[in-house]
Amino acid sequence: MERYPILYWLSPETLDRNALQQIADCGFTRIPVPGTPERIREVASVCVELGLEVIAEDGRIAQAVSAGCEETRRALLENVVSDYKDCPAIKSYHVVDEPHASAFPALGAVCRILEELDPAREPYINLFPNYANRDQLGNDTYAQHVADYVRIVHPQIVSYDHYHFHNREMGAVKKPKFTDKREEAIWENANSGGIAAAPADGNAVGTHGGNAADLHLKPLKPQQGGAFFDNLEVIRNAARSNGLPFMNIVLLVEHGCYRDVSEAELRFEVFQTLAYGAARISYFTYGALPFEPTWKWRGGCVTVEGNKTRHYYDVKRINRDIFYLGQHIQSTNSTNVLHIGKEADKLVSYYTPQEPIEGITASTGLTLGFFEDGSVLLANKDYFTVNRVNLTLSAGHAIQVLDKSTGEWYALPPVTDTGNRFAFTLMPGDGELITMNQ
């Protein structure tokens, strides 16, 4: 069975063998490598020995996107492909991050040429989250933005980022001076609450502050943004209806209005995304960015000097826990996602009876991700307290649980003499994969 792809955004500046071994030991499988062709090839030659795959971040690809004629675009991409023809670790080409809709035709052209010249490698593009504004998207709604992207670009994977956790009251931060309009727009959305309101008819773009009391059944401070699940709904639906995998890049590093997350909050982001059937997970970021007064970057899995932080060990534990679970999820298909516990997000579906489940109770919010092979991922929406879940199954059914540390299934003993009621304790933000068989 293939490894479940676990990625991150932003490599440390130094990518020597020791740094790459450290990345592999943390459980990552694919990493971005920027720079000249010579540097990318050099790093890739070590990665192949360590079992790491590479996303080549070659600046000529961005030049091809903005090229004025097809001949120039093709020539640039031919040179890119030629330079990496002998690099087996390279599995994808980074094309662009968070494009405006006006760039979709050019991006589609670049992807088609790359796929023609190098069909074994994937052109990779990452989309805005649903709290981007109309000017950033180039569309009136986020759902339309994603649909147009899939229709025009024909990507091999739908990737997006969504940073859920805020560290202060939204709107209370003094705006710094910007020279980059794109960065200014991103900052404004983040610090105004930055969450696209999601009416029942489908994700109109705007901004509002999330209501913590509605989101997770009790007031949570510091704040989290809203529409995390709405973003998952839109991306999952677009990917699923077009037979595509999807990936979510989740918040790790503190910056701007986004807070330094706990391990339980990281688990929440990862396991909720897995419950929606994500084919990959990525973290923002692994390497640390130097502190500066605009975004106030703090943290990462390693420091600017390359030393391990608390987050390195948080992520290593989470990556170890999703190693086998992720393999199972990518071997099947997501069929349904249902919620227990009120959500402010408008696009979620709530639990209704599902065979062979006759009854289910949870002590706090719960997400159930259903899969084609009959497995179900139970994901705790509370990242402060344990979730005590009770399942009553129809007669003759039993539960098996995937042991996250070994990949083996074990039988969960029933808690009643009748043999049809089963109890779980989900740790904060965590999840468990089960099957219910006769």
C-alpha positions in Angstrom: 0.0 0.0 0.0 1.3 3.5 -0.9 2.3 5.9 1.9 -0.2 8.5 2.8 1.3 11.8 1.5 2.2 14.2 4.3 3.6 17.6 3.2 4.4 21.0 4.5 4.7 24.6 3.2 8.2 26.2 3.4 11.4 24.3 3.8 14.2 25.6 6.1 16.9 27.5 4.3 19.4 24.8 4.9 18.5 21.5 3.3 21.6 19.4 3.9 21.5 15.7 4.7 21.0 16.3 8.4 18.1 18.7 7.9 16.5 16.3 5.4 16.9 13.3 7.7 15.2 15.4 10.4 12.3 16.1 8.1 11.9 12.4 7.2 12.1 11.4 10.9 9.2 13.8 11.5 7.0 11.7 9.2 6.9 13.9 6.1 6.8 12.2 2.7 7.0 15.1 0.2 8.7 18.5 0.6 9.0 21.7 -1.4 12.5 22.6 -2.7 13.0 26.1 -4.1 16.0 27.5 -5.9 18.1 27.1 -9.0 17.9 23.8 -11.0 21.3 22.9 -9.6 20.2 23.3 -6.0 16.9 21.5 -6.6 18.8 18.6 -8.2 21.3 18.4 -5.4 18.6 18.3 -2.7 16.6 15.8 -4.7 19.6 13.4 -5.0 19.7 13.2 -1.2 15.9 13.0 -0.9 15.7 9.9 -3.0 18.1 8.1 -0.6 15.9 9.1 2.4 12.6 8.2 0.8 11.4 11.8 0.5 9.6 13.0 -2.6 10.1 16.6 -3.9 8.0 19.4 -5.2 10.3 21.4 -7.5 9.8 25.2 -7.0 11.4 26.5 -10.2 10.9 30.2 -10.9 10.7 29.5 -14.7 7.3 27.9 -14.2 5.9 31.2 -12.9 7.5 32.9 -15.9 5.7 30.5 -18.2 2.3 31.4 -16.5 2.8 35.0 -17.4 4.4 34.5 -20.8 2.8 36.4 -23.6 2.9 33.7 -26.2 2.6 30.0 -26.4 6.0 29.5 -28.0 7.8 31.2 -25.1 5.7 29.3 -22.5 6.5 26.0 -24.1 10.2 26.7 -24.4 10.5 27.6 -20.7 8.7 24.5 -19.6 10.7 22.3 -22.0 13.8 23.6 -20.3 12.3 22.9 -16.8 11.4 19.3 -17.7 14.8 18.7 -19.3 16.7 19.9 -16.2 14.9 17.4 -14.0 14.6 14.3 -16.2 17.1 12.4 -14.1 15.6 13.2 -10.7 13.4 10.4 -9.6 12.6 12.1 -6.2 10.8 14.9 -8.0 7.1 14.1 -8.2 5.5 17.5 -8.8 6.1 21.0 -10.1 4.9 24.0 -8.1 3.1 26.3 -10.4 1.5 29.1 -8.3 -0.1 29.8 -4.9 -3.6 31.3 -4.5 -4.3 32.4 -8.1 -6.9 35.0 -9.2 -9.5 33.6 -11.5 -8.2 35.6 -14.4 -5.1 33.4 -14.3 -7.0 30.1 -14.8 -6.7 29.9 -18.6 -2.9 30.5 -18.4 -2.6 28.0 -15.6 -4.5 25.4 -17.5 -2.2 25.9 -20.5 0.9 25.5 -18.3 -0.5 22.3 -16.7 -1.4 20.8 -20.1 2.1 21.4 -21.4 3.8 20.0 -18.3 1.6 16.9 -18.4 2.4 16.5 -22.1 6.1 16.8 -21.6 6.3 15.0 -18.2 3.2 12.9 -17.6 4.7 11.2 -14.5 4.8 14.4 -12.6 2.0 16.5 -11.2 1.6 20.3 -11.7 0.7 21.6 -8.3 -1.4 24.7 -7.5 -2.8 25.8 -4.2 -6.1 27.8 -3.9 -7.2 30.6 -1.6 -9.4 29.7 1.5 -13.0 30.7 1.6 -12.2 33.9 3.6 -10.5 35.5 0.5 -12.5 38.5 -0.8 -14.0 39.0 -4.3 -11.0 41.0 -5.5 -8.6 38.3 -4.5 -10.7 35.5 -6.0 -12.0 37.2 -9.2 -15.3 35.5 -8.5 -18.5 36.5 -6.7 -18.6 33.3 -4.6 -16.0 30.9 -3.3 -17.9 27.9 -4.6 -17.9 29.4 -8.1 -14.2 30.1 -7.8 -13.4 26.5 -7.0 -15.8 25.2 -9.7 -14.2 27.5 -12.4 -10.8 26.4 -11.3 -11.6 22.7 -11.7 -13.4 23.3 -15.0 -10.7 25.5 -16.7 -7.4 24.3 -15.2 -8.3 20.6 -14.9 -5.9 20.0 -11.9 -4.8 16.6 -10.8 -5.5 17.6 -7.1 -7.6 20.3 -5.5 -5.4 21.9 -2.8 -6.3 24.8 -0.5 -5.3 26.4 2.8 -7.4 27.4 5.7 -6.1 28.8 9.0 -8.7 28.4 11.7 -7.3 29.6 15.0 -7.1 33.3 16.0 -5.1 34.7 18.9 -7.0 37.9 19.7 -10.2 39.7 19.2 -10.6 40.1 15.5 -10.4 43.6 14.2 -8.4 44.9 17.2 -5.0 44.8 15.5 -3.4 48.0 14.1 -2.7 47.7 10.4 0.9 47.8 9.4 2.2 49.6 6.3 2.4 47.4 3.2 4.2 47.7 -0.1 2.7 44.5 -1.6 -1.1 44.9 -2.4 -1.6 41.1 -2.3 -0.1 40.8 1.1 -2.2 43.7 2.3 -5.4 42.1 1.1 -4.5 38.8 2.8 -3.7 40.7 6.1 -7.0 42.6 5.9 -9.1 39.5 5.5 -7.3 37.7 8.3 -7.6 40.5 10.8 -11.2 41.4 10.0 -12.3 37.9 10.8 -11.5 36.9 7.3 -14.2 34.3 7.1 -16.5 34.1 4.1 -20.1 34.1 5.2 -21.7 30.9 4.0 -25.5 31.2 3.4 -27.4 28.1 2.7 -27.3 28.6 -1.1 -23.6 28.4 -1.2 -20.7 30.4 0.2 -21.1 34.0 -0.7 -17.9 35.9 -0.2 -17.6 38.5 2.5 -16.1 38.8 6.0 -17.4 38.4 9.5 -16.2 37.3 12.9 -16.9 33.7 13.7 -19.1 33.0 16.7 -17.2 30.7 19.0 -20.2 29.7 21.0 -22.0 28.4 17.9 -18.9 26.7 16.5 -18.0 24.3 19.3 -20.9 24.3 21.7 -19.1 26.5 24.3 -17.2 29.8 24.2 -13.6 29.2 23.2 -11.0 31.8 24.0 -8.7 32.6 22.2 -11.0 32.7 19.2 -11.2 30.5 16.1 -12.5 31.6 12.8 -15.7 30.3 11.3 -16.4 28.4 8.0 -13.7 25.8 8.5 -16.2 23.1 7.7 -17.9 25.1 4.9 -14.5 25.3 3.3 -14.1 21.5 3.6 -17.6 21.0 2.2 -17.0 23.1 -0.9 -13.6 21.6 -1.7 -14.7 18.0 -1.0 -17.8 18.4 -3.2 -15.8 19.9 -6.1 -13.2 17.3 -5.8 -15.6 14.4 -5.4 -17.9 15.4 -8.3 -14.8 15.5 -10.6 -13.1 12.4 -9.4 -10.2 14.3 -7.9 -8.3 14.0 -4.6 -8.0 17.1 -2.3 -5.6 18.4 0.2 -5.9 21.0 3.1 -2.9 23.0 4.3 -3.6 23.6 8.0 -2.3 26.2 10.4 0.8 25.5 12.5 2.8 28.7 12.7 1.8 31.8 14.7 1.5 34.9 12.5 -0.7 38.0 12.2 -3.9 37.2 14.0 -3.3 33.5 13.9 -2.3 31.9 17.2 0.3 29.4 18.3 -1.7 26.2 18.2 -1.6 23.3 20.7 -1.1 19.7 19.7 -4.9 19.1 20.2 -5.7 22.0 17.9 -3.4 20.6 15.3 -5.1 17.2 15.7 -8.5 18.9 15.3 -7.4 20.4 11.9 -5.9 17.1 10.7 -8.5 14.6 11.8 -11.5 16.8 10.8 -9.9 17.1 7.3 -9.3 13.3 7.2 -13.0 12.7 8.1 -13.8 14.5 4.9 -11.7 12.1 2.9 -8.6 14.2 2.2 -6.0 12.4 0.1 -3.1 14.5 1.6 -2.4 16.7 4.6 0.0 19.7 4.7 1.2 22.0 7.5 1.9 25.7 7.3 4.8 25.8 8.0 7.8 23.4 8.8 10.6 25.9 8.5 10.4 29.1 10.5 10.3 32.6 9.0 12.3 35.4 10.5 10.3 37.7 12.8 9.2 40.9 11.1 6.8 43.6 12.3 4.0 43.0 9.8 3.1 39.3 10.2 5.1 38.7 13.4 6.1 35.2 12.5 6.8 32.9 15.4 7.3 29.2 15.4 7.4 26.3 13.0 8.7 22.8 13.4 12.2 24.1 13.4 13.7 27.5 14.2 15.4 29.7 11.6 18.7 28.1 12.8 17.2 24.6 12.2 16.7 23.6 15.9 13.6 21.4 16.7 10.7 23.2 18.5 7.8 21.8 20.4 5.8 21.7 17.2 8.3 19.3 15.7 7.4 16.7 18.3 3.6 17.6 18.1 3.7 17.0 14.3 5.8 13.9 14.6 3.3 12.3 16.9 0.3 13.3 14.7 2.1 12.1 11.5 2.8 8.8 13.2 -0.9 8.4 14.1 -2.1 9.1 10.6 0.5 6.9 8.8 -1.7 3.8 8.7 -5.0 5.6 9.0 -4.2 7.8 6.0 -3.2 4.7 4.0 -6.6 3.2 4.6 -8.5 6.4 3.7 -6.6 6.8 0.4 -7.5 3.1 -0.5 -11.2 3.9 -0.4 -13.6 6.8 -1.2 -15.5 9.3 1.0 -19.2 8.8 0.7 -20.7 11.0 3.4 -19.8 13.4 6.3 -22.2 14.0 9.1 -22.0 16.2 12.2 -23.3 15.8 15.8 -23.4 19.1 17.6 -24.5 22.5 16.4 -22.2 24.4 13.9 -22.4 28.0 12.7 -21.2 26.7 9.3 -24.2 26.6 6.9 -23.2 23.8 4.5 -22.7 20.9 7.0 -25.1 18.0 7.2 -26.2 16.6 10.5 -26.4 13.1 11.6 -29.4 11.0 10.6 -29.7 7.2 11.3 -27.2 5.2 9.3 -27.3 1.4 9.1 -26.1 -0.5 11.1 -26.1 2.3 13.7 -29.3 2.2 15.8 -28.2 4.9 18.2 -25.3 7.2 18.9 -24.5 9.7 21.6 -21.5 12.0 22.1 -20.5 14.1 25.1 -19.4 16.9 22.8 -19.2 17.7 19.0 -18.4 14.8 16.7 -17.8 14.4 13.0 -18.5 11.1 11.3 -16.7 10.5 8.0 -18.2 7.5 6.1 -16.2 5.6 3.5 -17.1 3.3 0.6 -15.6 0.2 2.2 -17.9 0.6 5.3 -15.3 2.2 7.6 -16.1 5.3 9.6 -13.8 7.9 11.0 -15.0 9.4 14.3 -13.4 12.8 14.9 -13.7 14.8 18.1 -14.6 18.4 17.4 -13.6 19.5 20.9 -9.9 20.2 21.3 -10.1 20.8 25.0 -11.9 17.8 26.4 -12.4 14.1 25.7 -15.4 13.0 23.8 -17.3 10.0 25.2 -19.1 8.3 22.4 -21.6 5.4 22.6 -22.8 3.5 19.6 -25.6 1.0 19.5 -25.6 -1.3 16.5 -28.2 -3.6 15.0 -28.1 -7.2 16.2 -25.2 -9.3 15.0 -22.8 -6.4 14.3 -19.4 -5.9 16.0 -16.9 -3.1 15.9 -13.2 -3.2 14.9 -10.9 -0.3 15.5 -7.7 0.5 13.6 -4.7 0.5 15.8 -3.0 3.8 14.7 0.4 2.6 15.9 0.5 -0.7 14.0 -2.2 -0.6 11.3 -3.8 -3.7 12.7 -7.5 -4.0 13.4 -8.7 -5.1 16.9 -12.1 -6.0 18.2 -13.8 -3.5 20.5 -15.6 -5.4 23.3 -19.3 -4.4 23.8 -20.3 -2.8 27.1 -23.7 -4.7 27.5 -24.7 -8.3 27.8 -26.7 -7.9 24.6 -23.5 -7.3 22.7 -24.7 -4.4 20.6 -23.5 -1.2 22.5 -20.0 0.0 22.3 -18.2 2.9 24.0 -15.2 5.1 22.8 -13.2 7.8 24.5 -11.8 10.2 21.9 -9.0 12.4 23.1 -9.1 16.2 22.4 -9.1 16.8 18.7 -8.3 13.2 18.0 -10.1 10.6 15.8 -10.5 6.8 15.5 -11.3 4.7 12.4 -13.7 1.9 12.9 -15.6 -0.8 10.9 -18.9 -2.3 11.8 -19.3 -5.8 10.5 -21.5 -8.8 11.1 
